[in-house]
Amino acid sequence: SSEFLNPAIYHAIKAAIKESESRTATNLFRLAVEMSIAMNILAEGMDIPTEHIREIRGRCIDTVKKQRGKYTFEDAMVDANE
């Protein structure tokens, strides 16, 4: 709360947090664009039924939750070969 902090410190902290949020949002947007490009390239070259995509999405959500968001390409390769 600003009642307990010196106003200069409060504004400096608030500005630092806002800048960090802005960088994070920008990076997430860039990542989403790159993922969209990759998915569109992949989708153009494959004919996968919609139901299969839903199954894969559900499985991936469960796996990433279990891994607490730390899922690598190597993890996907192991899962694909099981």
KEVOVO-778246 format. One record per atom (N, C-alpha, C, O, CB): residue number from 1; residue in one letter; x, y, z; atom name. Coordinates in pm, 1 decimal. Glycine has a CB too. Layout:
N
- seq:type:c1:c2:c3:atom
- NUM:a:X:Y:Z:CA
...
END
This chain:
82
- seq:type:c1:c2:c3:atom
- 1:s:83.6:-117.8:0.0:N
- 1:s:0.0:0.0:0.0:CA
- 1:s:88.2:124.3:0.0:C
- 1:s:195.9:125.5:59.7:O
- 1:s:-95.2:-0.3:121.1:CB
- 2:s:42.1:226.6:-66.3:N
- 2:s:120.0:349.9:-75.2:CA
- 2:s:126.8:423.7:57.9:C
- 2:s:209.1:514.1:72.9:O
- 2:s:61.1:440.9:-180.9:CB
- 3:e:43.7:388.5:154.2:N
- 3:e:44.2:456.1:284.1:CA
- 3:e:172.3:426.0:362.6:C
- 3:e:213.5:506.8:445.8:O
- 3:e:-78.4:414.1:366.0:CB
- 4:f:235.7:310.9:337.3:N
- 4:f:352.6:269.6:414.0:CA
- 4:f:484.8:295.4:342.6:C
- 4:f:591.1:283.3:403.4:O
- 4:f:341.9:124.6:446.8:CB
- 5:l:479.6:330.5:214.9:N
- 5:l:601.6:352.7:137.9:CA
- 5:l:619.7:500.1:104.8:C
- 5:l:523.2:574.9:89.3:O
- 5:l:599.3:270.3:9.4:CB
- 6:n:744.0:539.0:94.7:N
- 6:n:775.9:671.0:45.4:CA
- 6:n:718.4:680.6:-96.2:C
- 6:n:733.1:586.7:-174.4:O
- 6:n:931.4:698.0:48.0:CB
- 7:p:654.0:791.0:-130.2:N
- 7:p:591.8:803.7:-262.8:CA
- 7:p:689.6:777.8:-378.8:C
- 7:p:650.7:718.4:-479.4:O
- 7:p:532.2:942.5:-277.6:CB
- 8:a:812.8:820.4:-366.5:N
- 8:a:910.3:798.7:-474.1:CA
- 8:a:939.6:650.2:-492.6:C
- 8:a:949.4:601.8:-605.4:O
- 8:a:1040.6:874.6:-444.6:CB
- 9:i:953.4:578.5:-381.9:N
- 9:i:978.4:434.3:-388.4:CA
- 9:i:855.1:364.0:-445.6:C
- 9:i:866.9:275.8:-530.6:O
- 9:i:1013.8:377.3:-247.2:CB
- 10:y:740.1:403.0:-399.5:N
- 10:y:614.8:344.0:-447.6:CA
- 10:y:602.6:358.3:-598.9:C
- 10:y:571.8:261.0:-667.8:O
- 10:y:494.2:409.8:-378.5:CB
- 11:h:626.3:478.2:-651.4:N
- 11:h:613.5:502.8:-795.8:CA
- 11:h:722.2:429.1:-874.1:C
- 11:h:697.3:381.6:-984.8:O
- 11:h:620.6:653.8:-825.6:CB
- 12:a:841.9:419.6:-817.5:N
- 12:a:948.8:346.2:-884.8:CA
- 12:a:914.8:197.5:-894.9:C
- 12:a:936.0:135.9:-999.3:O
- 12:a:1081.9:365.4:-810.3:CB
- 13:i:863.0:140.7:-788.4:N
- 13:i:823.7:-0.6:-788.7:CA
- 13:i:708.8:-22.8:-886.3:C
- 13:i:709.2:-118.7:-963.5:O
- 13:i:783.1:-46.8:-646.7:CB
- 14:k:611.4:65.9:-882.0:N
- 14:k:496.3:54.6:-971.3:CA
- 14:k:540.3:62.2:-1117.5:C
- 14:k:490.4:-13.9:-1200.3:O
- 14:k:393.4:165.0:-940.7:CB
- 15:a:632.1:151.9:-1150.6:N
- 15:a:681.8:165.1:-1287.8:CA
- 15:a:759.6:40.5:-1330.4:C
- 15:a:747.2:-4.7:-1444.2:O
- 15:a:771.0:289.8:-1300.5:CB
- 16:a:839.4:-14.6:-1239.5:N
- 16:a:916.1:-135.1:-1270.9:CA
- 16:a:823.5:-253.2:-1298.1:C
- 16:a:847.9:-331.5:-1389.9:O
- 16:a:1012.3:-168.7:-1156.3:CB
- 17:i:718.7:-266.2:-1219.6:N
- 17:i:622.3:-373.9:-1239.9:CA
- 17:i:549.8:-356.1:-1373.2:C
- 17:i:530.6:-452.8:-1446.9:O
- 17:i:521.0:-378.4:-1123.8:CB
- 18:k:510.2:-234.3:-1403.6:N
- 18:k:440.2:-207.8:-1529.3:CA
- 18:k:530.6:-239.4:-1648.3:C
- 18:k:484.1:-297.2:-1746.6:O
- 18:k:393.0:-61.0:-1535.4:CB
- 19:e:656.8:-203.3:-1641.7:N
- 19:e:751.8:-231.9:-1749.6:CA
- 19:e:770.5:-382.3:-1766.0:C
- 19:e:776.3:-432.9:-1878.0:O
- 19:e:887.5:-164.3:-1721.9:CB
- 20:s:779.8:-452.7:-1654.9:N
- 20:s:794.3:-598.3:-1659.6:CA
- 20:s:671.2:-662.7:-1722.5:C
- 20:s:684.2:-753.6:-1804.5:O
- 20:s:817.5:-654.8:-1518.3:CB
- 21:e:553.1:-617.0:-1685.5:N
- 21:e:429.1:-669.2:-1743.9:CA
- 21:e:425.4:-642.4:-1893.6:C
- 21:e:383.1:-728.0:-1971.3:O
- 21:e:306.2:-606.4:-1675.6:CB
- 22:s:469.3:-524.1:-1934.2:N
- 22:s:469.3:-487.6:-2075.5:CA
- 22:s:564.2:-578.0:-2155.1:C
- 22:s:528.8:-624.7:-2263.4:O
- 22:s:509.3:-339.8:-2092.6:CB
- 23:r:683.2:-602.6:-2102.4:N
- 23:r:779.2:-691.4:-2170.1:CA
- 23:r:724.3:-832.8:-2180.1:C
- 23:r:737.6:-898.1:-2283.6:O
- 23:r:914.1:-692.5:-2095.6:CB
- 24:t:662.6:-880.0:-2072.4:N
- 24:t:605.4:-1014.5:-2072.4:CA
- 24:t:494.3:-1025.8:-2176.5:C
- 24:t:489.3:-1122.8:-2252.1:O
- 24:t:551.4:-1050.0:-1932.9:CB
- 25:a:405.8:-927.4:-2180.4:N
- 25:a:296.1:-928.4:-2277.6:CA
- 25:a:349.0:-924.9:-2420.7:C
- 25:a:297.6:-995.5:-2507.5:O
- 25:a:202.5:-809.4:-2253.4:CB
- 26:t:450.1:-844.1:-2445.4:N
- 26:t:509.9:-835.9:-2578.4:CA
- 26:t:571.7:-968.8:-2618.5:C
- 26:t:553.4:-1014.9:-2731.2:O
- 26:t:615.3:-725.6:-2583.0:CB
- 27:n:644.7:-1030.1:-2526.5:N
- 27:n:707.0:-1158.8:-2557.2:CA
- 27:n:604.3:-1269.1:-2578.7:C
- 27:n:622.5:-1354.3:-2665.7:O
- 27:n:801.5:-1198.4:-2446.0:CB
- 28:l:496.8:-1268.6:-2500.6:N
- 28:l:390.5:-1366.7:-2520.5:CA
- 28:l:323.8:-1347.7:-2656.8:C
- 28:l:290.4:-1445.6:-2723.5:O
- 28:l:286.0:-1356.1:-2408.3:CB
- 29:f:304.7:-1224.1:-2697.9:N
- 29:f:246.9:-1197.3:-2829.0:CA
- 29:f:338.6:-1248.5:-2939.0:C
- 29:f:292.6:-1313.9:-3032.5:O
- 29:f:220.8:-1047.2:-2847.0:CB
- 30:r:466.9:-1219.6:-2928.8:N
- 30:r:562.0:-1267.3:-3029.4:CA
- 30:r:563.6:-1419.4:-3036.2:C
- 30:r:567.1:-1476.9:-3145.0:O
- 30:r:702.5:-1215.0:-2999.1:CB
- 31:l:561.1:-1484.1:-2921.2:N
- 31:l:558.8:-1629.9:-2916.2:CA
- 31:l:431.3:-1683.5:-2981.1:C
- 31:l:436.2:-1781.5:-3055.5:O
- 31:l:569.7:-1679.2:-2770.7:CB
- 32:a:317.9:-1620.2:-2953.6:N
- 32:a:191.2:-1663.8:-3013.0:CA
- 32:a:195.1:-1651.3:-3164.8:C
- 32:a:142.8:-1737.7:-3235.1:O
- 32:a:74.3:-1581.9:-2956.5:CB
- 33:v:255.9:-1545.7:-3215.7:N
- 33:v:268.0:-1529.0:-3360.9:CA
- 33:v:354.8:-1639.9:-3420.1:C
- 33:v:318.5:-1699.3:-3521.6:O
- 33:v:327.6:-1390.4:-3395.1:CB
- 34:e:467.6:-1667.9:-3358.0:N
- 34:e:556.4:-1773.4:-3408.1:CA
- 34:e:487.6:-1909.5:-3402.6:C
- 34:e:501.7:-1989.5:-3495.1:O
- 34:e:687.1:-1776.9:-3326.8:CB
- 35:m:413.9:-1936.6:-3296.1:N
- 35:m:340.9:-2062.6:-3286.5:CA
- 35:m:233.1:-2070.3:-3393.7:C
- 35:m:210.5:-2176.6:-3451.5:O
- 35:m:278.5:-2078.5:-3147.0:CB
- 36:s:167.5:-1960.4:-3420.3:N
- 36:s:64.7:-1956.8:-3523.6:CA
- 36:s:124.7:-1987.0:-3660.3:C
- 36:s:65.9:-2061.3:-3739.0:O
- 36:s:-5.1:-1820.3:-3525.3:CB
- 37:i:239.6:-1930.8:-3688.5:N
- 37:i:308.5:-1958.3:-3815.2:CA
- 37:i:339.3:-2107.5:-3826.3:C
- 37:i:308.9:-2170.5:-3927.6:O
- 37:i:439.3:-1875.0:-3826.1:CB
- 38:a:399.6:-2162.9:-3722.0:N
- 38:a:435.9:-2304.8:-3723.6:CA
- 38:a:312.4:-2393.6:-3739.1:C
- 38:a:314.5:-2489.6:-3816.1:O
- 38:a:511.4:-2341.8:-3595.2:CB
- 39:m:205.5:-2362.4:-3666.8:N
- 39:m:84.4:-2443.5:-3675.6:CA
- 39:m:21.3:-2434.3:-3813.9:C
- 39:m:-28.5:-2534.4:-3865.6:O
- 39:m:-16.2:-2400.2:-3569.4:CB
- 40:n:22.5:-2316.6:-3874.3:N
- 40:n:-35.0:-2301.8:-4008.0:CA
- 40:n:45.9:-2378.0:-4112.8:C
- 40:n:-11.4:-2439.3:-4202.9:O
- 40:n:-43.2:-2154.1:-4045.8:CB
- 41:i:177.4:-2374.3:-4101.6:N
- 41:i:261.9:-2450.3:-4193.7:CA
- 41:i:233.6:-2599.3:-4178.7:C
- 41:i:217.1:-2670.3:-4277.8:O
- 41:i:412.0:-2420.6:-4168.3:CB
- 42:l:228.1:-2646.0:-4054.6:N
- 42:l:200.8:-2786.5:-4027.8:CA
- 42:l:61.3:-2826.7:-4077.6:C
- 42:l:45.4:-2932.0:-4139.3:O
- 42:l:213.5:-2814.8:-3877.8:CB
- 43:a:-38.6:-2743.5:-4051.0:N
- 43:a:-176.2:-2774.1:-4090.0:CA
- 43:a:-191.6:-2782.7:-4241.5:C
- 43:a:-270.1:-2863.3:-4291.3:O
- 43:a:-271.2:-2668.9:-4034.3:CB
- 44:e:-117.7:-2700.5:-4314.5:N
- 44:e:-126.7:-2703.7:-4460.4:CA
- 44:e:-74.6:-2834.8:-4517.7:C
- 44:e:-118.4:-2878.5:-4624.1:O
- 44:e:-49.7:-2587.4:-4520.2:CB
- 45:g:19.4:-2897.4:-4446.7:N
- 45:g:81.6:-3018.8:-4498.6:CA
- 45:g:20.9:-3147.5:-4446.9:C
- 45:g:64.7:-3255.8:-4485.9:O
- 45:g:225.2:-3017.6:-4466.4:CB
- 46:m:-78.9:-3138.8:-4359.9:N
- 46:m:-135.9:-3260.0:-4300.7:CA
- 46:m:-287.7:-3256.3:-4308.3:C
- 46:m:-349.4:-3149.9:-4313.0:O
- 46:m:-90.3:-3276.0:-4154.4:CB
- 47:d:-345.2:-3374.3:-4309.4:N
- 47:d:-490.6:-3385.5:-4309.8:CA
- 47:d:-530.0:-3464.4:-4185.3:C
- 47:d:-545.0:-3586.5:-4189.8:O
- 47:d:-543.5:-3454.8:-4441.6:CB
- 48:i:-546.6:-3392.7:-4074.2:N
- 48:i:-577.9:-3456.3:-3946.9:CA
- 48:i:-723.4:-3426.1:-3912.8:C
- 48:i:-764.4:-3310.1:-3914.7:O
- 48:i:-482.1:-3407.0:-3833.7:CB
- 49:p:-801.9:-3529.5:-3881.6:N
- 49:p:-942.3:-3505.9:-3845.0:CA
- 49:p:-953.3:-3418.3:-3719.8:C
- 49:p:-870.2:-3425.8:-3629.3:O
- 49:p:-1014.7:-3639.9:-3821.9:CB
- 50:t:-1056.8:-3336.2:-3717.0:N
- 50:t:-1079.8:-3244.5:-3605.0:CA
- 50:t:-1089.1:-3319.1:-3472.4:C
- 50:t:-1037.2:-3272.1:-3371.2:O
- 50:t:-1207.3:-3163.7:-3627.9:CB
- 51:e:-1154.4:-3434.2:-3472.0:N
- 51:e:-1169.4:-3510.8:-3348.3:CA
- 51:e:-1033.2:-3555.0:-3294.9:C
- 51:e:-1011.5:-3555.6:-3173.8:O
- 51:e:-1259.6:-3633.3:-3371.6:CB
- 52:h:-943.3:-3591.1:-3382.8:N
- 52:h:-808.7:-3633.0:-3339.1:CA
- 52:h:-733.0:-3515.1:-3278.4:C
- 52:h:-659.8:-3531.1:-3180.7:O
- 52:h:-728.3:-3692.3:-3458.1:CB
- 53:i:-750.9:-3398.0:-3335.9:N
- 53:i:-686.3:-3277.6:-3281.8:CA
- 53:i:-739.5:-3250.0:-3141.1:C
- 53:i:-662.4:-3213.8:-3052.1:O
- 53:i:-710.8:-3154.3:-3374.8:CB
- 54:r:-869.1:-3266.5:-3120.2:N
- 54:r:-927.4:-3246.4:-2986.7:CA
- 54:r:-868.1:-3344.9:-2885.8:C
- 54:r:-837.3:-3307.8:-2772.5:O
- 54:r:-1081.1:-3262.1:-2991.8:CB
- 55:e:-852.6:-3470.2:-2927.9:N
- 55:e:-793.7:-3571.1:-2839.6:CA
- 55:e:-650.0:-3534.5:-2802.7:C
- 55:e:-610.0:-3544.7:-2686.8:O
- 55:e:-797.3:-3709.5:-2906.5:CB
- 56:i:-574.0:-3491.9:-2902.2:N
- 56:i:-434.8:-3452.9:-2878.0:CA
- 56:i:-428.9:-3333.0:-2783.6:C
- 56:i:-346.9:-3329.3:-2691.8:O
- 56:i:-363.6:-3419.8:-3011.1:CB
- 57:r:-516.8:-3234.8:-2807.0:N
- 57:r:-519.2:-3115.0:-2721.1:CA
- 57:r:-546.5:-3153.5:-2575.9:C
- 57:r:-477.8:-3106.8:-2485.0:O
- 57:r:-626.5:-3014.6:-2770.4:CB
- 58:g:-646.0:-3237.9:-2554.3:N
- 58:g:-678.4:-3281.3:-2418.0:CA
- 58:g:-561.8:-3353.6:-2352.5:C
- 58:g:-530.1:-3329.5:-2236.0:O
- 58:g:-800.8:-3371.9:-2419.1:CB
- 59:r:-497.8:-3443.2:-2428.6:N
- 59:r:-382.7:-3516.3:-2376.0:CA
- 59:r:-268.1:-3420.5:-2343.0:C
- 59:r:-201.5:-3435.0:-2240.5:O
- 59:r:-335.8:-3622.7:-2477.2:CB
- 60:c:-246.1:-3322.9:-2430.4:N
- 60:c:-138.3:-3226.0:-2406.8:CA
- 60:c:-166.6:-3138.5:-2284.4:C
- 60:c:-75.7:-3109.1:-2206.8:O
- 60:c:-118.8:-3137.5:-2530.5:CB
- 61:i:-290.3:-3097.6:-2267.4:N
- 61:i:-326.1:-3017.9:-2149.3:CA
- 61:i:-296.9:-3096.2:-2022.7:C
- 61:i:-237.2:-3043.5:-1928.8:O
- 61:i:-474.9:-2976.8:-2153.4:CB
- 62:d:-339.4:-3223.0:-2020.0:N
- 62:d:-314.1:-3307.0:-1902.4:CA
- 62:d:-164.6:-3322.8:-1876.2:C
- 62:d:-119.8:-3314.4:-1761.9:O
- 62:d:-378.5:-3444.7:-1920.6:CB
- 63:t:-88.6:-3345.5:-1981.8:N
- 63:t:55.8:-3367.7:-1967.0:CA
- 63:t:126.3:-3242.8:-1916.8:C
- 63:t:210.0:-3250.8:-1826.8:O
- 63:t:117.1:-3411.7:-2100.0:CB
- 64:v:93.5:-3128.0:-1973.9:N
- 64:v:158.7:-3002.9:-1932.7:CA
- 64:v:121.6:-2968.5:-1788.3:C
- 64:v:204.7:-2916.4:-1713.9:O
- 64:v:118.7:-2886.8:-2027.4:CB
- 65:k:-2.3:-2997.2:-1748.4:N
- 65:k:-41.4:-2975.2:-1608.7:CA
- 65:k:42.0:-3062.5:-1516.3:C
- 65:k:91.1:-3016.0:-1413.4:O
- 65:k:-191.6:-3004.5:-1588.5:CB
- 66:k:57.9:-3189.9:-1553.4:N
- 66:k:137.6:-3281.1:-1471.2:CA
- 66:k:282.3:-3234.6:-1461.8:C
- 66:k:345.9:-3249.1:-1357.4:O
- 66:k:131.9:-3423.1:-1528.2:CB
- 67:q:334.2:-3178.7:-1570.8:N
- 67:q:472.9:-3132.8:-1575.5:CA
- 67:q:487.8:-2990.8:-1519.7:C
- 67:q:598.1:-2936.4:-1515.8:O
- 67:q:524.8:-3137.9:-1719.1:CB
- 68:r:377.2:-2932.2:-1477.1:N
- 68:r:375.9:-2794.8:-1424.1:CA
- 68:r:431.3:-2693.1:-1524.0:C
- 68:r:503.2:-2600.3:-1487.0:O
- 68:r:456.5:-2788.1:-1294.9:CB
- 69:g:396.6:-2712.4:-1649.8:N
- 69:g:435.9:-2618.5:-1754.2:CA
- 69:g:575.4:-2637.3:-1807.5:C
- 69:g:617.7:-2564.4:-1897.2:O
- 69:g:423.4:-2482.2:-1704.1:CB
- 70:k:647.8:-2733.3:-1754.5:N
- 70:k:786.3:-2756.1:-1798.0:CA
- 70:k:789.5:-2878.4:-1888.3:C
- 70:k:826.2:-2987.6:-1845.0:O
- 70:k:882.2:-2774.9:-1675.7:CB
- 71:y:751.5:-2859.7:-2012.1:N
- 71:y:740.6:-2968.2:-2108.4:CA
- 71:y:829.7:-2935.4:-2226.6:C
- 71:y:816.6:-2829.3:-2287.6:O
- 71:y:593.1:-2990.2:-2153.4:CB
- 72:t:919.9:-3026.2:-2258.6:N
- 72:t:1017.3:-3000.9:-2364.7:CA
- 72:t:985.5:-3084.1:-2488.0:C
- 72:t:900.1:-3172.7:-2484.7:O
- 72:t:1159.5:-3031.3:-2315.9:CB
- 73:f:1054.7:-3054.4:-2595.1:N
- 73:f:1040.7:-3132.9:-2717.7:CA
- 73:f:1081.4:-3277.4:-2692.3:C
- 73:f:1020.7:-3370.5:-2745.2:O
- 73:f:1125.6:-3072.3:-2831.5:CB
- 74:e:1183.4:-3294.6:-2612.1:N
- 74:e:1228.7:-3429.1:-2577.6:CA
- 74:e:1119.2:-3506.7:-2504.2:C
- 74:e:1100.7:-3626.0:-2528.0:O
- 74:e:1355.6:-3422.2:-2491.5:CB
- 75:d:1046.3:-3438.3:-2414.4:N
- 75:d:934.6:-3500.5:-2344.3:CA
- 75:d:828.2:-3546.1:-2445.7:C
- 75:d:772.5:-3655.2:-2433.4:O
- 75:d:873.2:-3401.6:-2240.7:CB
- 76:a:801.2:-3461.9:-2545.1:N
- 76:a:701.6:-3496.3:-2647.8:CA
- 76:a:748.3:-3617.1:-2728.1:C
- 76:a:667.4:-3703.3:-2762.3:O
- 76:a:676.0:-3375.9:-2742.2:CB
- 77:m:875.7:-3624.6:-2758.2:N
- 77:m:928.3:-3738.6:-2833.6:CA
- 77:m:909.1:-3868.5:-2754.0:C
- 77:m:869.8:-3970.2:-2811.1:O
- 77:m:1078.4:-3717.2:-2866.9:CB
- 78:v:936.1:-3866.0:-2625.1:N
- 78:v:918.2:-3983.8:-2541.1:CA
- 78:v:771.2:-4023.1:-2538.7:C
- 78:v:737.9:-4140.7:-2552.9:O
- 78:v:969.9:-3957.7:-2397.8:CB
- 79:d:681.4:-3923.2:-2520.4:N
- 79:d:538.2:-3950.4:-2517.2:CA
- 79:d:489.5:-4008.5:-2649.0:C
- 79:d:405.6:-4098.6:-2650.1:O
- 79:d:461.2:-3823.4:-2485.0:CB
- 80:a:541.4:-3958.0:-2759.1:N
- 80:a:498.5:-4004.7:-2892.1:CA
- 80:a:540.9:-4148.5:-2917.3:C
- 80:a:474.4:-4221.1:-2991.2:O
- 80:a:555.7:-3914.4:-3001.6:CB
- 81:n:650.3:-4189.4:-2856.8:N
- 81:n:702.3:-4324.6:-2879.7:CA
- 81:n:649.7:-4427.0:-2780.4:C
- 81:n:687.8:-4543.9:-2786.9:O
- 81:n:852.3:-4323.0:-2874.0:CB
- 82:e:564.1:-4386.1:-2689.5:N
- 82:e:507.7:-4479.7:-2590.7:CA
- 82:e:384.7:-4546.9:-2644.1:C
- 82:e:324.0:-4628.7:-2574.8:O
- 82:e:474.4:-4408.1:-2460.7:CB
END
